[in-house]
């Protein structure tokens, strides 16, 4: 993960791949919630669209359940 220089938007942008990996693979709901909140608050619209698509695919492949 890249360091933090005080700009949360830049931090989210530089670490978006790590954040998405956390959303996909972490089993810690609290950490996933923090990452999702950061992406919603400071992420770009295209990134949010990617996250939304990934969540939709997860629902479809898990029979409507997102774990």
ZIVEN-V967849 format. One line per field, one symbol per residue. psi: psi as a letter, one per 40 degrees, with the letter a starting at -180 (. if undefined). A space follows every 10 residues. Layout:
# ZIVEN-V967849
psi=???
This chain:
# ZIVEN-V967849
psi=iiiheehddd ddddeddddd ddddeiehdd dddddddddd deiidddddd dddddddddd defehh.
